[in-house]
Amino acid sequence: MEKYNYGVIGLGVMGRNLLYNIADNGFSTAGFDLDEEKVRELHQGATPGTSVKGTASLEEFVSALDTPRKIILMVPAGKPVDAVLESITPLLSPKDIVVDAGNSYFKDTERRIADLASKNLHFMGMGVSGGEQGARRGPSIMPGGDLEAFNLLKPMLELIAAKVNGEPSTAYMGKGSAGNYVKMVHNGIEYAIMQLISEAYDLLRKGANLNNNQLYEVFKTWNEGEMNSFLIEITRDIFQQKDDLTDGFLVDQILDKAGAKGTGKWTSEQAMEIGVSIPTIDIAVTSRILSAYKDERVKASQLYPKGAITTPENIDLFIKEVGEALYLSTLISYAQGLALLVKASEEYEFEIPLKDVVKIWRGGCIIRSVLLEKFYSAYSKDQNLSNILLDQGISEIVKDKISSLRKVASFAASNGIPSIGIQTALGYFEAYTTESLPINLLQAQRDYFGAHTYQRIDREGVFHTSWQNVNN
């Protein structure tokens, strides 16, 4: 009986395409799914000449694999992963490897690592980003945890990953559930950038009265320069998509209620738990929640009508400033996410290599952009940067564009155009770069009503004052 090098459980769009990618790179690959139709259709999309096999049962699937078996799970996070593990682990042999390549919560991965280790099995969490085309042609891959298992998988991962300057967009992300954690933060940054792009779009259509054809040209120009990125590229293309049900553009017919799958919320929760400020990511999550209040927003818009928007005198200059504001607020979003990785690496002893994180995010993933080349250069000089904003080279970019961010935020506020992502990015920057914040008053308040104590600027120690005696 022919044996297969790799196995994939879960033959949805992502799982099927990842399986094909593995097969295209010379590895024989078996697949299994509870949906028998997906198993039957597996051969139809495979590249002629590749070795692909659909299996009808977990027993057949496991028996078809070389030992040690190397199995990749592409199933929804949560209970489905546990259900697969419960079904498959009795069929496995010592030293077999199971890799969860879905968006699992990192603490679930830690639990599964311990559980499978007790059975003498390897378990890894591995983030995969790039959507269905990335999975098929080359994603960004974020494996972490079991180093022995990673080294066995490494040759395959480097072949199937996206390439940037000939380098694969994959690397070891650190111990334990580091791979899932890095992917979670990647998704949080993704939330923020998408929110910021949407606000830039709103400013251009309302503030500069640009139509979809003009918006296409603006985003096309942006994507050809320093703002080149996957999300700017697809936004450009969205403005040209005609609606097949009306005579207009599809984007204008889409309801303004956003969906979410939870990874953005996890990022915010984690930042709160370990004490890292990521307000632009937080507000992007909140904005999606707020968008769901459609009926209330319609009523509120009638109760609080907006005035006329003042069109900028110089439209070309305004477009330039919006672009620079978007660029800088995007940079600040990356900075927040990377700062979270720094703290999490310490908190959970992940030993996450920031240089490699930004390196593999340059290609294949949803948040890939040429800006990451600058981050890669910064971390190559100093891998211990606590915040990318502290790099001298990055500071020069920020100084060049901060005026535009302030002007655009002011324009939005003055004209009642919601821009909570842009405003929050600016607020974070202003606070992070301010030596003396008004938190001294806040600490006085806390000590006044709750005896929470405070520190002083002129001497060491912890102090408490009986504030109620001030007026006596």
N, C-alpha and C positions, 0 to 999 in steps of 0.2 A: 504493500500500500504506500502510495506517494505521501511523503511528509512535507508540511509547509513551514516556512521560516517564521511567519508571523500570523497572528489571529486578531481579528477585529470583531468585537461584539457591539452591535448597534449599527444598523445599516441605513440610518436616516441620511439626509443630505451630507452632513459633515462626515459621518462615519464611512459612508460609501466612497466619498471623494478621497478621504485619507487612505483608505484601503487601495484605491486605484493608484494613488501617488506612490505608495510603498511598492506596489507591483511594477509600476513603470520604471522604478529604479533597481529592478533586477531581483527582487525578493518574492518568493512564492508566498501567497497570502490567502488565508481562509477567512470566511465571514459567517456570522450567525446573527439572526434577529428573530424575535418572537413573531414578527409579521412574515408569514411564509411567502407572501407575494414579493417582498423585498429580497428575500433569499433567491427566489426563482429569477428575478430580474437582474441579479448581480452581474451575470456574465455579459449582459447586453451593453453596459457602459464601459467594459474593460477594453484596454488597448489590445488589438490583435497581437498574439504572440506572447502575452504575459500570462503568468500562472496564477489564476484566481479560482477559488472554489467556494461555493455556497453550501452550507451544511444545514441539515434539517433538524438537528438536535444538539444540545450541549455536549452530550456524550460523543457524538460523531465529530463535533468541532474540536474537542480536546484531544481525541484520538488522532486527529489529522495533523497535529502539530509536532515539530521537532522538540526534543528536550535539551536544555531546559526550555519549557514553553514560554513564549513571549506574547502576552495577550494585552491588547489595548481596548479599554472600555470607552465607547462613545455614546453614553446614555445620559439622560437628564440627571442633574444633581439631586442628591437627597436619597429618598427611599429606593428609587430604582437602582442606584449603585449598590446599596446594601442587599437588595433582593438578588442581584446578579452574583454578588460575592457569596451569598449564602448558598446559591445553587451550584456555583462552579468550584468552590474550594474543596469539597469532598472528592472531586474528580482529578485534582492536581497532585503533583509529586513535589517532594522537597526541592527547593531552589528554583521552582518555576517563578516567573515574573508576571505580575499584573500591574498595568498602568492605567490610572484613571485620567483620561484626557478631556474630561468635561469641566464645567465651571463649578467644581465642588467647593464647599466651604472648607477653609484650611483646617479647622478644628475637627471636622469629620475625617479628613485625611489623616490627621495625627492618630485618631482612634483606630482607623483601619490599618495603618502601618503596624501598630502594636498588636492588633488582633491577628493579622496574617503572619507577623514575625513569630507569634506563639505557635504557629502551625508550620514553621520553617519555610515560609513563602516570602518572596520579595513583593513589596507594594510601593508604588510611586505615584505621586500626584504630578501632573504635567499640563501646564497651560498651553493651549493652542489658539492662535489668533490669525484671522485672515478671511473669515467667512468661507463660503463654499468654494469659491475660486481659489482662495489661498490654500485650503485643504488639498485641492486637486493639483495645483501647480507649484505650491511652495509657501507654506505658512511660516510665521514666527513661532518657535517652539520653546517652551519654558519648563524644562524638567527639573525636578528637585528631589532631594531625599536620598534613597538608597544608592550609594556611590558605586557599589559592585554592579547593581542592576543597570545603572546609567552607563557604565563603561561597556556593558554588553550591547546596549541599545545605541550608543553614540554613533557608530559608523552608519547605521540606517538613518538616524535623525539628521545627521549632517548632509546626507544625500537628498532627503525629501524636503528639507527646509529651503526657504527663499535664500537667495544669494545677493550680497551687496559687496561690490568690488572683489568678487570671487570668494568671499567669506560667508559661511552658512549662518543663517539667522537662528542659531540655537546654541546654548551653552548651559552648563550646570549652574543652577540658580541658588544652590545652597542646601542646607540640611533640612530634615523633616519635611514639612509641608511648604517649603519655600516656593516651589513651582506654582502651587495654587495661589499662594499669597501674592506673588509677583503678577500673576494673571488678574487677580482681583483688583489690584491697584491699577493695572493697565486699563481695566474696564472703567474704574472710577475716573481716570484721566479722560477716557473716551467720552464719558457722560459730559464732563466739563467742556471739552472742545466742541462737541456737537451743540451744546447750549450756546456757547459763544458765537459759533458760526450762524446759528439761527438768529441771534440778536443782531449780528452785523447785517444779515439779510433784511431784517425788519427795519433797521436804521436806513438802509439804502433805498428800500421801496417806499418808506413813509417820509423819510427826511429828504431824499434826493429824487423821489418820484420815478425811480428806475423801473422799467418793465422787465419781463423775463428775458427777453433778448439782450437787453442791456446788462442785466445781472449776469447772464452767461458770459458776456465779454469781460466784465470786471473779474469774475472768478477765474476765467481763462488766463487773464493777465497775471493775476495773483499766483496761479499755479505754475506759471512759467518763470517765476522769480524765487525770492527767498521764502515764500510761503508754500512752496511745492510740498504737497502731502496728499495722502489718499483721501482724506475727508474733504479737502478743498476740491480735489479732482472730481469726486462723485457729486459734490454739490453743484459744480459747474454743469455737469451732464444732466442733472435733475431739471435745470431750468429749460432744457430743450425737449423734454419729454412731453409729447402731445397726449391729450386725453382721448381715448377711443370711444368715449361715451358722449362727449361734447365737442365743440369746436375750439376749445381753449387748451391751456396747459394743465397737465395732471396735478402739479403741485398746488394749484389754486383750488382744486376740488377735494383736497385731503383735509379731513377734520383735524382741528388743532387739539387733539387729546393724545398724549404720549403713552407708550407702553414701557414696561421695565421688567427685567428678569431677576433683579435682586442683588447683583454684584455691586452696583453703585451704592446701594444701601449698606451692604456689608462693609464697604470701604469707609463710609462715614462712621458707622458704628465702631469699627476698629480704631479709627483715628481718635474718637472720643474716649475709647477704653484705655489707650496707651498714651494719650495726651499729646496729640499732634494737630496743629491747626491746618485744615484743608478746606477753608470756607467756599472756594469756588466749586469744588467737587460737591460739597454739601448742598450748595444752592442749586446745582444742576439736578440733583436728586429731588430736592424740594420743588423745583420748577415743574418737573414731570408730574408730581403729585398735584400741584396747583392746577395744571392744565386739565386735569380730570374734572374739576369743578365747572364744567362748561355752562350748565344751566345757571349757576350762581353768577358766573362771570358775565353772562348776558344781562342778567338783572342789574348787576352792579354797574355795568357800563351805561345803562339807562339812568341809573340814580346819580352817577358821577360822570357826566359827559365831559369829554376832553375838548380843549380848545383847539383852534387851528394850529397846525405845525408851521413853524417859521422855516422856510426853505433857505438853506445856506446860500450866501451870495456867490461863492465859488464852488460849484459842484465838483469839479475835478479835484480841488484841494480837499473837499470833504470826503470824497471817495478814498483819497490817499490816507487821510487821517483815520478813517474807519479801518482800513487795511492794517495800518500800523497798530491801532488799538487792538485789533483782533490778534495780530501777531504777538504782541506783548502779553496780552491776557492769556493767550495759549501757553506762552513760555512760563508764565506764573503758575498755570495749572499743572504743567509738568513739574515745576519746582515743588509744589505742594505734595504731589504724589511721590516723588523721589525722596522727599524729606520723611514721608511716612515709612518708606522702605528702610531708610537709615535707622529710624527708631525701632521698627519691628525687628530688624536684624539683631539689634542689641537685646530687645525684650525677650525674643524667642530663641536666641542663639542660632539664627539661621545662617549667618555668615554670607549674606547676599552680596555678590560682587557688582556694585553699581555700574562699573565700567562695562561689564558684560551685559547687564540689563539694557542699557541704552544702545549698546552695540547691536543686540539682536532685535531691538525694536525698530531699527532703521529699515528693515525690509520685511515684507510679508504681512505684518500686523495692521490692524485698523488705525492705530495712531502713528503709523510710520510717517516721517517727515524729514526734510533736509535739515531742520533745526536740530535734530538728534545728533547730527555730525558734530555740531558745536558742543553739545553735551559730552559726546564721546571724547573729544579733544580735551575738555575740562577735566573729566575723570581720569584720563590718561596721565595728566599732570599731577593730579591730587585725588587719589581714590578715597580719601577720608573727608571729602567735602560734606558737611552736614546739610548744606542747602546750596543748590546750584547758583543761586543769586549771589553767593559770596565769591564766585569766580571772577577774576579781573576781566577776562574776555567777555563773559556774559554781561557784566556790569556796563560795558561800553555799549552793547546793544540796547540795554534797558534805558540808559541815559539818552540815547538817540530817539527813543520812541515814547518816553513817558509823557511828554507834552501832548502828543496825539491822544493817548489814553485818557488824560485828564480832560481834554477838550471834548472828546466824544462822550464821555460819561456826563459831562456838564450839559451838552446838547440834549442828550436823552432825558436827563432829569428835568430840564427846562421845558421840554415839549411833551412830557407825559408819555414817552415811549419806554415801555418796560425793558430794562437791561440789567437785571439783577446779577447775571454772571459777570458782565463787564464791571459793574459797580463794585462787586465783591472782590474781584481780582485787584482792582485799584485800591480798595480799602485794605486788603491784606498787604499789598506792597507798601502803602503809606505807614501802616502800623509796624511792619517788619523792619522798615528802614528808619524808624523814629527812636532816638536814644531814650527819650523820656516820655512815657505814656501816662495818661491821667489815672492809672490804676492805683496810684497812691491814695486817691480819694476813695476808690472802691474798697481798698484794704481798711481804711479808716472806718467806713460804713460797716464792714463785716465785724470789725473789732467792737464797734459801738453796740450793735444789736446782738452779737453772738459771742463776744469774747474770743474771736478766732485768732487774735494776735497779729502782729505785723513785724517786719524787719525795718531797720533804719538805714539811711544812706551814710551816716557819719560814724557808725560803730557796729561791731558785731553783736549778735545775739537775737533773741526773740522777745518782743515786748507786748504788754497789754496796758491799756489806759482805762480808768473809770470815767468814761465820757459824760455820764449823767451829771457829774459835778461841775461841768464847764460853766453853767449859768448860776451856780450857787454862790 
